[in-house]
Amino acid sequence: MAGTSVVVTRTRAQASELVGRLARLGAAVVELPVITVEDPADGGAALEDACHRLAAGRFAWVACTSVNAVSRLLTALGDQKVPRSVRWAAVGAGTARALTDGGYPPDLVPTVSVSDALADEFPGCGPSDAADGVRGAEPAGTVLFPRAEVVRGAMAAGLRAKGWSVEEVVAYKTAAGNPDPGAVEAAARSGVVAFTSSSTVTRTLELLGTAGVPPLVVTIGPVTSATAHDAGLEVAAEASPHTIAGVVDAVVEAVARQRAGTLGPDRHAGERAVRARGDQ
């Protein structure tokens, strides 16, 4: 990776792992925090109310799809304890680790680190499911889904289709970041950009324009790839698994293919992006 400049678009607070991994491989890393994570419009009131009810055992499951959601939820819980009867689900290794570190190791982590996969692997709910022979059907109950202000995918709808009641609570929102002008200029001269969410794609395009985006585009997963494709960008590589380690591997793969003269669009990423777009 020596001689390769890679743009990292995560929030400053979340970029350290990705920056460190790339730097250890010899890459010159440009930190471009294009988004920030902020309180929701209600200041977190709805989340605090949901946490009181969670501590009272009013939810059967809690489904978390991001580290930000876990962080906000645990902060709102404070010293309140959640009954052992409540079960936890997490999308992605980072989210699962955050829950475990907070004292709530997840009972379910889908094989594929995308939110829709969680709905696919979630047990059915209610007597009608059991009568239909659905494996793992559980008594009727409610799933708490602390989420970003804007979400993509159909996880909540998928859980409802399995008989669950889903209470969606906005735990945080992403807002446009304003990186240093020097970082913006350095990003426009770089060879690779790593996108870790759809919002990072959107804000980077606002800052750099399509022509200013580095030529090698790497994404963390199919939903982010779909956003990039819809914006007219060609995805060189998509992380598999959809983790920070997977992003690093995808960057290394894209750079190696470029240097070998075999670089072309990741056709599989394109196919996955089409499927992801259809789920939104």
ChimeraX attribute file (.defattr): number of C-alpha atoms within 10 A of each C-alpha:
attribute: neighborCount
match mode: 1-to-1
recipient: residues
	/A:1	16
	/A:2	10
	/A:3	9
	/A:4	16
	/A:5	22
	/A:6	27
	/A:7	29
	/A:8	25
	/A:9	28
	/A:10	24
	/A:11	19
	/A:12	17
	/A:13	10
	/A:14	14
	/A:15	16
	/A:16	14
	/A:17	12
	/A:18	19
	/A:19	21
	/A:20	13
	/A:21	15
	/A:22	24
	/A:23	16
	/A:24	11
	/A:25	12
	/A:26	14
	/A:27	19
	/A:28	18
	/A:29	21
	/A:30	21
	/A:31	22
	/A:32	26
	/A:33	25
	/A:34	26
	/A:35	23
	/A:36	17
	/A:37	16
	/A:38	14
	/A:39	17
	/A:40	18
	/A:41	13
	/A:42	11
	/A:43	13
	/A:44	18
	/A:45	16
	/A:46	17
	/A:47	24
	/A:48	19
	/A:49	13
	/A:50	23
	/A:51	24
	/A:52	16
	/A:53	13
	/A:54	21
	/A:55	16
	/A:56	13
	/A:57	16
	/A:58	18
	/A:59	23
	/A:60	20
	/A:61	21
	/A:62	19
	/A:63	27
	/A:64	26
	/A:65	25
	/A:66	20
	/A:67	20
	/A:68	20
	/A:69	24
	/A:70	23
	/A:71	17
	/A:72	19
	/A:73	22
	/A:74	17
	/A:75	14
	/A:76	20
	/A:77	19
	/A:78	10
	/A:79	9
	/A:80	13
	/A:81	14
	/A:82	20
	/A:83	14
	/A:84	8
	/A:85	10
	/A:86	17
	/A:87	18
	/A:88	20
	/A:89	24
	/A:90	28
	/A:91	25
	/A:92	24
	/A:93	18
	/A:94	16
	/A:95	23
	/A:96	25
	/A:97	17
	/A:98	21
	/A:99	23
	/A:100	12
	/A:101	10
	/A:102	13
	/A:103	12
	/A:104	18
	/A:105	16
	/A:106	20
	/A:107	12
	/A:108	17
	/A:109	22
	/A:110	19
	/A:111	12
	/A:112	16
	/A:113	22
	/A:114	22
	/A:115	24
	/A:116	23
	/A:117	18
	/A:118	26
	/A:119	21
	/A:120	14
	/A:121	14
	/A:122	18
	/A:123	19
	/A:124	25
	/A:125	24
	/A:126	17
	/A:127	15
	/A:128	15
	/A:129	19
	/A:130	15
	/A:131	9
	/A:132	9
	/A:133	11
	/A:134	16
	/A:135	11
	/A:136	11
	/A:137	20
	/A:138	17
	/A:139	15
	/A:140	15
	/A:141	15
	/A:142	19
	/A:143	23
	/A:144	22
	/A:145	22
	/A:146	25
	/A:147	23
	/A:148	22
	/A:149	15
	/A:150	10
	/A:151	13
	/A:152	15
	/A:153	17
	/A:154	16
	/A:155	23
	/A:156	21
	/A:157	14
	/A:158	19
	/A:159	23
	/A:160	16
	/A:161	13
	/A:162	19
	/A:163	21
	/A:164	24
	/A:165	19
	/A:166	21
	/A:167	15
	/A:168	18
	/A:169	21
	/A:170	24
	/A:171	28
	/A:172	25
	/A:173	19
	/A:174	18
	/A:175	14
	/A:176	17
	/A:177	20
	/A:178	14
	/A:179	16
	/A:180	12
	/A:181	11
	/A:182	10
	/A:183	15
	/A:184	21
	/A:185	14
	/A:186	17
	/A:187	27
	/A:188	19
	/A:189	16
	/A:190	20
	/A:191	17
	/A:192	25
	/A:193	26
	/A:194	26
	/A:195	25
	/A:196	24
	/A:197	19
	/A:198	20
	/A:199	20
	/A:200	27
	/A:201	25
	/A:202	19
	/A:203	19
	/A:204	24
	/A:205	18
	/A:206	12
	/A:207	20
	/A:208	15
	/A:209	12
	/A:210	13
	/A:211	10
	/A:212	16
	/A:213	22
	/A:214	19
	/A:215	17
	/A:216	23
	/A:217	26
	/A:218	30
	/A:219	30
	/A:220	27
	/A:221	28
	/A:222	26
	/A:223	27
	/A:224	27
	/A:225	34
	/A:226	26
	/A:227	22
	/A:228	25
	/A:229	17
	/A:230	13
	/A:231	13
	/A:232	10
	/A:233	19
	/A:234	20
	/A:235	25
	/A:236	26
	/A:237	30
	/A:238	31
	/A:239	24
	/A:240	19
	/A:241	19
	/A:242	21
	/A:243	18
	/A:244	21
	/A:245	17
	/A:246	17
	/A:247	25
	/A:248	21
	/A:249	20
	/A:250	24
	/A:251	26
	/A:252	19
	/A:253	18
	/A:254	25
	/A:255	20
	/A:256	14
	/A:257	14
	/A:258	14
	/A:259	10
	/A:260	9
	/A:261	9
	/A:262	10
	/A:263	16
	/A:264	14
	/A:265	15
	/A:266	16
	/A:267	14
	/A:268	13
	/A:269	25
	/A:270	21
	/A:271	14
	/A:272	18
	/A:273	24
	/A:274	18
	/A:275	14
	/A:276	22
	/A:277	19
	/A:278	12
	/A:279	13
	/A:280	13
